[in-house]
Structures are given as C-alpha cells and as structure tokens.
Amino acid sequence: MANQKMQELLKGKKKNFDINFYQSYISDLYSEINQKRQFIDIYGYLHRNVGYLGKSISKDGNDFSKFILPISWLFSLSTNLNIKLQDAFIRQYPGICPYCLERHCVCFKTGKTPLRSIPAYEMQEEMYFKREEFQNSRELFNFDKAVNLINDIFSVNEVIWKIAGEYHHMFKIHQEVAEVHEAYGNFKKAEEEKLSDTNKLLDVVNDEIADVFAWILGAWSIKYPGKSLDSAFIDYYLYDCPVCGAMPCKCGLRDMRPSTLIDFDQLKIVREKLIKLNETLPNHQEEISELIKSYENALNTRKTTTATVALSQSQEKLEELERKISTIGGNSHSSLSISEIIEIINTTLKFGGPSRFPPVSYIHVENMSHSRIQQSTSDSNQVFNFSSENKKEIVELISEIKQHIDELNLSLQDKSEAKADVETIETQIASPKPKSAIIRESLLSLKTIFEGIAGNVVADLLLKKMTGLL
C-alpha cells in the first residue's frame, strides 16, 4: 500500500477491501508512532476505547467512532504481534461456533460442548475442515461479511440484549480483552524461558484477539442493524488520521482527543469568556465572579467532578442571565456572548446531547413504591437528590468502597481518583448544606471507574448499589 491516502485507494475499489486491507491501512497510517509503543501501551488504548464503547453504547445516535476506535487498536495490537486479524478470526469462527460446532450456536443448551457426540480431541479436526472449506470459498471477507457471520452463529445474543440490556454483551467484551492480556502474559513467559510450546501459546493469543473482535462485531450488528461497518470505517478514515489529517499520522505519542473526560482546554476558554462577559455586565459581576472562581478551582485541581458541576451550574446561571437580558432588552452583544459560552459548555458536557436536561414528563400513578420510572430520555439520567432517606445507603456504600478498594485491582490513577471521589462525598455528607449535584457527579465518577473493571465480583456488587442510588 506504501502509505497511500484513503481517497487514492478508494478509486473504484470501495467494495474490494477485506479485513486484511484495513489492518494494512491502519499499520501504514500509524506505523511511525506505533513503532514507539510497546504491547502494553497499545493494549492500554484498546482497553480504554472498549470502556468508552461501553459508556456510549446505551446512548441514542450514530457515533460510529466508538466502534471504529477499538477495532483500530485491535488491528494495531495484532500487527504488534505479527498476527493477521482476518486469519485469526476465520481460524476461530469458520462459520460455526467453536464450542458446540453448530452453525447456529446452541451452547445455552449444551453447556459449551458439541451438540453431536464428538470427543473433545476430535473437535480441532472438525474445525480444521470447516476452516479449509471456508477459506476455499474465495469470497471477499470484509467487515460486513464478518458481522453477518457472527450474527448468524450467535443470533441468541440479540435476544439476550433485548431482554437484559447491553450490559451482558459489554461484560463479555471486557472479559475477552482481559483474557488477551492473560494469554499474552503466558506467551511472553514461555518465550523468555524458551519453552517448546511458545508458538502454541501465541495461537491462544490469536484466539483471544479473535474473540474480542467477534463480540465487538456482534455489538455492532445489534446496535446498528443493517448499517455497513465497512462504510463507517472508510468514512472515519476518509481523510486519513482523523486528528492530524496526515498519512502517515504525524500526531505526537501522547496526543489524543478528549473522549469521556472533561476537556480542560475548553474550561480555560469558558473562563476567559466569562471574564470578558463580567466586564460588560456590571450589574451581574458578583454572580459571574462566583462562576469564574469555580472554573479556576477546577483548573487548579483538574478534578472532573468539580469541572462538571462548574459547567452545569454556569450553564444554568447563564441561561437565566440570557432570559433576563432578553426580557429587559439589554445589551445585545452580551446576549450573543452568553449564547456562545453556553454553546461551548454544551459541547463540553458529556450528557449525551446538546441539552443538559432530558425531556420532562408528568405521570400520575397511584399506590406505587420503590419504582424508578423513566420516559422520553436521551441518556436515561434521573434527578438525584441527597436526602435523609438515601443518606444511610450512601454512607454504607462509601464504607464498603473504602473497605474493599484494595481488592479491586485498580490502576494507581483510578485508585487515586476513586479515593478523591470518596473524600468529596464524605465532605458533602458532613456539610450543613450538602450539594446533591456534587454527590451525584462523584458517584457517577466512581461508577465510570468501576465499569472499567467489569467482571470483578466486588466491583459488580458496588456498581449495582450505585446504580440503585442514581
């Protein structure tokens, strides 16, 4: 491919790209920067983007990038290990389930054993013949072909998704990503000790990478039925690197676009605009100055919860000011400045859309208790209010987190963030006037951290309690 730009490659060939092509393209695009990265660095980016996929997958809309990015990192990880993802995938899924050996998986009936009477030692022979048959078909094997294949084998997953939600599926993706790391560790240990089964252990890494790919493809087919993953992938890389626009990529080693965390550069912009606005609205300097103080605190501490609350509070206050100015026919320039600031805040807040508040519905129900009704939501957010009724539950939750935090296998950064969130909640609970918004944002921050280690029994129990509170 020799570092050809996507638009050059597209000329009359859009339907002729297979998965090997996409991997080669990503390899060429990020060859210079990925050569500076070790396996663990690339794995970290895969893990991060799978986490972001889990957070976005429950939202409405068509943010295809949340699927494209983990697939791209999976390509980079495969290239790092000299693995062809397409070959690994066909090896693991040659048109049948690798456990029950059926075209339409019936593992839920057989307990992950063959439906037919086949001893375990003969399973690989059966898989080999299926692989040969599959590869000899000479059909173009692109993303959409792979999506249809997985959807056909594991159609039961759509039923589980519809009944139980997307959480089981995302749990499986996280589990498979974790198993990639375990398999790689076993492979490297054997390689360092020069053991005879090193190549066999690399085959296990192949299989685990294929499993991650399969579960992501399955999620795509359920989330976006009928949508072409090939087209989405090509559109995303139409101008090559989506950040710098170059081929090969010229980004720095640590360059990235904020995805789910607050963009503190945007906070600086909002703060500067508030300072200028303060000069043009002398009658409102006291309240605007309070907002500026919150931004300065957020920028100094780099605390996501503080930043989110500052953004939310300033949006509410600015909307109120905008209405006042409009009513009295005040300075039109100030009104325009306020609108501009609100627009920046809207794009910075991560509440799933341009508006911070979901639609409100009034429902009259008699004799209902312990129920959480949601209607017309864009991101299923509920109003959280700290009260004497939930204080005991929150105190107990915080106590459990502090008791078990060392059992959660958190990274140092996540552990530090979790402890800071716990301290924030404890401070608010002890305050004479606890602020519900700050407690809620701290709980949401903890929830996001624990979602990143899905599959940990303690984390899952704590997540369940947090979800019940929010």
C-alpha positions as CSV (number, residue, x, y, z in Angstrom):
1,M,0.0,0.0,0.0
2,A,3.1,2.2,0.6
3,N,1.3,4.8,2.7
4,Q,-1.3,5.7,0.1
5,K,-4.1,8.0,1.2
6,M,-7.5,6.6,1.7
7,Q,-9.1,8.7,-1.1
8,E,-6.5,7.4,-3.6
9,L,-7.2,3.8,-2.5
10,L,-11.0,4.4,-2.9
11,K,-11.0,5.0,-6.6
12,G,-13.3,2.3,-7.9
13,K,-12.4,-0.2,-5.1
14,K,-14.7,0.6,-2.2
15,K,-16.3,-2.9,-2.5
16,N,-12.9,-4.7,-2.8
17,F,-11.5,-4.1,0.7
18,D,-11.1,-7.1,3.0
19,I,-10.2,-7.1,6.7
20,N,-6.5,-7.7,5.8
21,F,-6.6,-4.4,3.8
22,Y,-8.0,-2.5,6.7
23,Q,-5.3,-3.9,9.0
24,S,-2.6,-3.0,6.5
25,Y,-4.0,0.5,6.1
26,I,-4.0,1.1,9.9
27,S,-0.5,-0.3,10.0
28,D,0.7,2.2,7.4
29,L,-1.2,5.1,8.9
30,Y,0.2,4.6,12.4
31,S,3.4,2.8,11.6
32,E,5.8,5.6,12.8
33,I,4.0,6.3,16.0
34,N,3.2,2.7,16.9
35,Q,6.8,1.7,16.4
36,K,7.5,3.7,19.6
37,R,4.8,1.8,21.5
38,Q,5.2,-1.5,23.3
39,F,2.4,-4.1,23.5
40,I,1.2,-2.8,26.9
41,D,0.8,0.7,25.5
42,I,-1.3,-0.4,22.6
43,Y,-3.3,-2.8,24.9
44,G,-4.0,0.1,27.2
45,Y,-5.5,2.1,24.4
46,L,-7.6,-0.9,23.4
47,H,-8.8,-1.3,26.9
48,R,-9.6,2.4,27.2
49,N,-11.6,2.6,24.0
50,V,-13.6,-0.6,24.9
51,G,-14.5,1.2,28.1
52,Y,-15.6,4.3,26.1
53,L,-17.6,2.0,23.8
54,G,-19.5,0.6,26.8
55,K,-20.3,4.1,28.0
56,S,-21.6,5.3,24.7
57,I,-23.4,2.1,23.5
58,S,-26.5,2.8,25.6
59,K,-27.0,6.3,24.1
60,D,-29.1,7.1,21.1
61,G,-27.4,8.5,18.0
62,N,-24.9,7.3,15.4
63,D,-21.4,7.8,17.0
64,F,-19.8,5.0,14.9
65,S,-16.4,6.1,16.0
66,K,-16.9,4.4,19.4
67,F,-16.8,1.1,17.4
68,I,-14.1,2.1,14.9
69,L,-11.5,3.1,17.5
70,P,-11.4,-0.2,19.5
71,I,-11.3,-2.1,16.2
72,S,-8.4,0.1,15.0
73,W,-6.5,-0.6,18.3
74,L,-7.2,-4.3,17.9
75,F,-5.6,-4.1,14.4
76,S,-2.5,-2.3,15.9
77,L,-2.3,-4.9,18.7
78,S,-2.5,-7.7,16.1
79,T,0.2,-6.1,14.0
80,N,2.4,-5.7,17.1
81,L,2.3,-9.5,17.5
82,N,2.6,-10.2,13.7
83,I,-1.0,-11.6,13.8
84,K,-3.4,-11.2,10.9
85,L,-6.7,-10.5,12.5
86,Q,-8.7,-11.8,9.5
87,D,-6.9,-15.1,9.6
88,A,-7.2,-15.3,13.4
89,F,-11.0,-14.6,13.1
90,I,-11.6,-17.3,10.4
91,R,-9.5,-19.7,12.4
92,Q,-11.7,-19.2,15.5
93,Y,-15.1,-18.7,13.7
94,P,-15.1,-20.7,10.4
95,G,-18.9,-20.5,10.0
96,I,-19.6,-22.4,13.2
97,C,-19.4,-21.9,17.0
98,P,-16.0,-23.1,18.2
99,Y,-17.7,-24.9,21.2
100,C,-20.9,-26.6,20.1
101,L,-19.7,-26.8,16.4
102,E,-23.1,-25.7,15.1
103,R,-23.8,-23.1,12.5
104,H,-26.4,-21.6,14.9
105,C,-24.9,-21.7,18.4
106,V,-26.8,-23.9,20.9
107,C,-24.2,-23.6,23.8
108,F,-27.0,-22.4,26.1
109,K,-28.5,-26.0,25.7
110,T,-25.2,-28.0,25.7
111,G,-23.1,-26.1,28.2
112,K,-20.4,-25.2,25.6
113,T,-20.0,-28.8,24.4
114,P,-20.7,-30.2,20.9
115,L,-24.3,-31.0,20.2
116,R,-23.3,-34.1,18.3
117,S,-21.4,-36.9,20.0
118,I,-17.8,-35.8,19.3
119,P,-15.0,-36.3,21.7
120,A,-13.1,-33.2,22.6
121,Y,-9.9,-34.4,20.9
122,E,-11.7,-34.6,17.5
123,M,-13.0,-31.0,17.7
124,Q,-9.9,-29.4,16.2
125,E,-10.1,-31.8,13.3
126,E,-13.6,-30.7,12.6
127,M,-12.6,-27.0,12.9
128,Y,-9.7,-27.6,10.5
129,F,-12.0,-28.9,7.8
130,K,-14.5,-26.1,8.3
131,R,-11.7,-23.6,8.1
132,E,-10.4,-25.1,4.8
133,E,-13.9,-25.1,3.4
134,F,-14.4,-21.5,4.5
135,Q,-11.1,-20.3,3.0
136,N,-11.6,-22.1,-0.3
137,S,-14.8,-20.2,-0.9
138,R,-12.6,-17.3,-2.2
139,E,-15.3,-14.8,-1.2
140,L,-14.3,-11.3,-0.2
141,F,-14.1,-11.3,3.6
142,N,-14.8,-7.8,4.8
143,F,-16.3,-6.3,7.9
144,D,-19.9,-6.7,6.8
145,K,-19.3,-10.4,5.9
146,A,-17.8,-10.9,9.4
147,V,-20.7,-9.1,11.1
148,N,-23.3,-11.2,9.2
149,L,-21.3,-14.4,10.1
150,I,-21.3,-13.6,13.9
151,N,-24.9,-12.5,13.8
152,D,-25.8,-15.8,12.1
153,I,-23.8,-18.0,14.5
154,F,-24.8,-16.1,17.7
155,S,-28.3,-14.8,17.0
156,V,-29.2,-15.7,20.5
157,N,-27.1,-12.7,21.7
158,E,-29.6,-10.3,20.2
159,V,-32.4,-11.9,22.3
160,I,-30.3,-11.6,25.5
161,W,-29.5,-7.9,24.6
162,K,-33.2,-7.1,24.0
163,I,-34.3,-8.8,27.3
164,A,-31.5,-7.9,29.7
165,G,-29.9,-4.9,28.0
166,E,-26.5,-4.4,26.6
167,Y,-24.6,-5.0,29.9
168,H,-24.1,-8.7,29.4
169,H,-22.6,-8.1,25.9
170,M,-20.2,-5.4,27.2
171,F,-19.2,-7.6,30.1
172,K,-18.2,-10.2,27.6
173,I,-16.1,-7.8,25.6
174,H,-14.3,-6.6,28.7
175,Q,-13.8,-10.3,29.8
176,E,-12.3,-11.1,26.4
177,V,-10.0,-8.1,26.5
178,A,-8.8,-9.2,29.9
179,E,-8.1,-12.7,28.5
180,V,-6.0,-11.3,25.7
181,H,-3.7,-9.8,28.4
182,E,-3.6,-13.1,30.3
183,A,-2.8,-15.1,27.1
184,Y,-0.1,-12.6,26.2
185,G,1.5,-13.0,29.6
186,N,1.6,-16.8,29.3
187,F,3.1,-16.4,25.8
188,K,5.8,-14.0,26.9
189,K,6.8,-16.1,29.8
190,A,7.2,-19.2,27.6
191,E,9.1,-17.1,25.1
192,E,11.5,-15.8,27.7
193,E,12.0,-19.3,29.1
194,K,12.4,-20.7,25.6
195,L,9.8,-23.3,26.1
196,S,8.8,-25.6,23.3
197,D,5.1,-24.7,23.3
198,T,5.7,-20.9,22.7
199,N,4.0,-21.0,19.3
200,K,1.0,-22.8,20.7
201,L,0.6,-20.1,23.3
202,L,0.8,-17.5,20.6
203,D,-2.1,-19.3,18.9
204,V,-4.1,-18.8,22.1
205,V,-3.4,-15.1,21.9
206,N,-4.7,-15.3,18.3
207,D,-7.9,-16.9,19.5
208,E,-8.5,-14.4,22.3
209,I,-8.0,-11.4,19.9
210,A,-10.5,-13.0,17.5
211,D,-13.0,-13.3,20.4
212,V,-12.7,-9.6,21.2
213,F,-13.3,-8.8,17.5
214,A,-16.3,-11.2,17.4
215,W,-18.0,-9.6,20.4
216,I,-17.4,-6.1,19.0
217,L,-18.9,-7.1,15.7
218,G,-21.8,-8.7,17.5
219,A,-22.5,-5.5,19.3
220,W,-22.4,-3.5,16.0
221,S,-24.9,-5.8,14.4
222,I,-27.4,-5.4,17.3
223,K,-26.8,-1.6,17.8
224,Y,-26.8,-0.7,14.1
225,P,-28.8,-3.4,12.3
226,G,-28.4,-3.1,8.5
227,K,-25.6,-0.5,8.8
228,S,-22.4,-1.1,6.9
229,L,-19.3,-1.3,9.2
230,D,-17.1,-1.1,6.1
231,S,-18.7,2.2,5.0
232,A,-18.4,3.6,8.6
233,F,-14.7,2.6,8.8
234,I,-13.9,4.1,5.4
235,D,-15.8,7.3,6.2
236,Y,-13.9,7.6,9.5
237,Y,-10.5,7.4,7.8
238,L,-11.6,9.2,4.6
239,Y,-9.0,12.0,5.3
240,D,-6.6,9.5,6.9
241,C,-5.7,10.4,10.5
242,P,-8.9,11.9,11.9
243,V,-6.8,14.1,14.3
244,C,-3.9,15.5,12.2
245,G,-5.2,14.6,8.7
246,A,-1.8,13.2,7.6
247,M,-0.7,9.9,6.0
248,P,1.2,8.6,7.8
249,C,0.0,10.1,11.1
250,K,2.1,13.0,12.4
251,C,0.5,13.1,15.9
252,G,2.6,13.1,19.0
253,L,3.0,10.0,21.0
254,R,0.5,11.1,23.7
255,D,-1.8,13.3,21.5
256,M,-5.4,12.4,21.8
257,R,-8.9,13.9,21.6
258,P,-10.9,14.0,24.9
259,S,-13.5,11.3,24.7
260,T,-15.3,11.0,28.0
261,L,-13.3,13.1,30.4
262,I,-13.7,16.8,30.7
263,D,-11.6,18.8,28.2
264,F,-9.8,21.3,30.4
265,D,-8.7,23.4,27.5
266,Q,-12.4,24.1,26.9
267,L,-12.7,25.1,30.5
268,K,-10.0,27.7,30.0
269,I,-11.9,29.1,27.1
270,V,-15.1,29.3,29.1
271,R,-13.3,31.0,32.0
272,E,-11.7,33.6,29.7
273,K,-15.0,34.4,28.1
274,L,-16.7,34.7,31.5
275,I,-14.0,37.2,32.5
276,K,-14.8,39.3,29.4
277,L,-18.5,39.0,30.0
278,N,-18.1,40.2,33.5
279,E,-16.7,43.4,32.2
280,T,-19.7,44.0,30.0
281,L,-22.4,43.2,32.7
282,P,-21.5,45.4,35.8
283,N,-24.9,44.6,37.4
284,H,-24.1,40.9,37.4
285,Q,-20.5,40.9,38.4
286,E,-21.0,39.2,41.7
287,E,-22.7,36.1,40.3
288,I,-20.4,35.9,37.3
289,S,-17.3,36.2,39.6
290,E,-18.6,33.2,41.6
291,L,-18.7,31.2,38.4
292,I,-15.2,32.2,37.5
293,K,-13.9,31.1,40.9
294,S,-15.4,27.6,40.3
295,Y,-13.6,27.4,36.9
296,E,-10.3,28.5,38.5
297,N,-10.7,25.8,41.2
298,A,-11.5,23.1,38.6
299,L,-8.5,24.1,36.5
300,N,-6.2,24.1,39.5
301,T,-7.3,20.8,40.9
302,R,-8.0,19.1,37.5
303,K,-10.9,17.4,39.2
304,T,-13.5,16.0,36.8
305,T,-16.4,16.2,39.3
306,T,-15.7,19.8,40.1
307,A,-15.4,20.7,36.5
308,T,-18.7,19.0,35.6
309,V,-20.5,20.8,38.4
310,A,-19.0,24.1,37.4
311,L,-20.1,23.6,33.8
312,S,-23.6,22.6,34.9
313,Q,-24.0,25.5,37.3
314,S,-22.7,28.1,34.9
315,Q,-25.0,26.8,32.1
316,E,-28.0,27.2,34.4
317,K,-26.9,30.7,35.6
318,L,-26.1,31.9,32.0
319,E,-29.4,30.7,30.7
320,E,-31.1,32.7,33.4
321,L,-29.0,35.8,32.6
322,E,-29.8,35.4,28.9
323,R,-33.5,35.4,29.7
324,K,-33.2,38.5,31.9
325,I,-31.3,40.5,29.2
326,S,-33.8,39.4,26.6
327,T,-36.7,40.5,28.7
328,I,-35.4,43.9,29.5
329,G,-33.9,44.5,26.0
330,G,-30.4,44.9,27.3
331,N,-27.0,44.7,25.6
332,S,-27.4,42.5,22.5
333,H,-23.6,41.9,22.4
334,S,-23.7,40.5,25.9
335,S,-26.6,38.2,24.9
336,L,-24.6,36.9,22.0
337,S,-21.6,36.3,24.2
338,I,-23.7,34.3,26.6
339,S,-25.1,32.2,23.8
340,E,-21.6,31.5,22.6
341,I,-20.4,30.4,26.1
342,I,-23.5,28.2,26.5
343,E,-22.7,26.5,23.2
344,I,-19.2,25.7,24.3
345,I,-20.5,24.4,27.6
346,N,-23.0,22.2,25.8
347,T,-20.2,20.6,23.7
348,T,-18.0,20.1,26.7
349,L,-20.6,18.5,29.0
350,K,-20.9,14.7,28.4
351,F,-24.6,14.2,28.9
352,G,-25.3,12.7,25.5
353,G,-26.6,15.7,23.6
354,P,-26.8,19.4,23.1
355,S,-29.1,19.9,26.1
356,R,-28.1,19.1,29.7
357,F,-31.6,18.3,30.7
358,P,-33.7,15.4,29.4
359,P,-37.3,15.9,28.4
360,V,-39.7,16.1,31.4
361,S,-42.9,14.0,31.6
362,Y,-45.6,14.2,34.3
363,I,-47.0,10.8,35.2
364,H,-49.8,10.2,37.7
365,V,-49.5,6.7,39.3
366,E,-51.3,5.6,42.4
367,N,-50.0,3.2,45.1
368,M,-46.5,2.7,43.7
369,S,-43.4,2.3,45.8
370,H,-39.7,1.7,45.2
371,S,-40.1,2.4,41.5
372,R,-37.8,4.4,39.1
373,I,-39.8,5.5,36.0
374,Q,-38.1,6.9,33.0
375,Q,-39.7,8.3,29.9
376,S,-38.6,10.2,26.8
377,T,-34.9,10.0,27.9
378,S,-31.9,10.6,25.7
379,D,-29.4,9.1,28.1
380,S,-31.6,7.6,30.9
381,N,-30.4,10.2,33.5
382,Q,-32.5,10.6,36.6
383,V,-32.7,13.5,39.0
384,F,-30.6,12.7,42.1
385,N,-31.4,14.4,45.4
386,F,-29.4,13.7,48.6
387,S,-31.8,13.3,51.5
388,S,-32.1,11.7,54.9
389,E,-33.7,8.7,53.1
390,N,-30.7,7.8,51.0
391,K,-28.0,9.2,53.3
392,K,-27.7,5.8,55.1
393,E,-27.3,3.9,51.8
394,I,-24.7,6.3,50.6
395,V,-22.7,6.2,53.9
396,E,-22.8,2.3,53.7
397,L,-21.7,2.4,50.1
398,I,-18.8,4.7,50.8
399,S,-17.8,2.5,53.8
400,E,-17.8,-0.6,51.5
401,I,-15.7,1.1,48.9
402,K,-13.1,2.1,51.4
403,Q,-13.1,-1.4,52.9
404,H,-12.6,-3.2,49.5
405,I,-10.8,-0.6,47.4
406,D,-7.5,-2.6,47.6
407,E,-9.3,-5.7,46.2
408,L,-10.4,-4.0,43.0
409,N,-7.1,-4.2,41.1
410,L,-7.4,-0.5,40.1
411,S,-4.6,1.3,38.4
412,L,-2.8,3.9,40.6
413,Q,-4.5,6.7,38.7
414,D,-8.0,5.2,39.0
415,K,-7.4,4.3,42.7
416,S,-6.4,7.9,43.4
417,E,-9.4,9.2,41.6
418,A,-11.7,6.9,43.4
419,K,-10.3,7.9,46.8
420,A,-10.7,11.6,45.8
421,D,-14.4,11.0,44.9
422,V,-15.0,9.2,48.2
423,E,-13.5,12.1,50.1
424,T,-15.6,14.6,48.2
425,I,-18.8,12.6,49.0
426,E,-17.8,12.4,52.7
427,T,-17.1,16.1,52.8
428,Q,-20.5,16.9,51.3
429,I,-22.3,14.5,53.7
430,A,-20.6,16.2,56.7
431,S,-21.5,19.6,55.4
432,P,-24.5,21.5,56.9
433,K,-25.8,22.0,53.3
434,P,-24.8,19.0,51.2
435,K,-24.9,19.7,47.5
436,S,-26.7,16.9,45.6
437,A,-25.1,17.8,42.3
438,I,-21.6,17.3,43.7
439,I,-22.5,14.0,45.4
440,R,-24.2,12.8,42.2
441,E,-21.2,13.6,40.0
442,S,-18.8,11.9,42.4
443,L,-21.0,8.8,42.4
444,L,-21.0,8.9,38.6
445,S,-17.3,9.2,38.5
446,L,-16.9,6.2,40.8
447,K,-19.4,4.3,38.6
448,T,-17.3,5.0,35.5
449,I,-14.1,3.8,37.2
450,F,-15.8,0.6,38.4
451,E,-17.3,0.0,34.9
452,G,-13.7,-0.2,33.6
453,I,-13.1,-3.3,35.7
454,A,-16.3,-5.1,34.9
455,G,-16.1,-8.8,35.8
456,N,-14.6,-8.1,39.3
457,V,-17.2,-9.5,41.7
458,V,-16.7,-6.8,44.3
459,A,-16.9,-4.0,41.7
460,D,-20.0,-5.5,40.2
461,L,-21.8,-5.5,43.6
462,L,-20.7,-1.9,44.3
463,L,-21.9,-0.9,40.8
464,K,-25.3,-2.5,41.4
465,K,-25.7,-0.4,44.6
466,M,-24.5,2.8,42.9
467,T,-27.0,2.2,40.0
468,G,-29.8,1.9,42.6
469,L,-28.9,5.2,44.1
470,L,-28.5,7.2,40.8
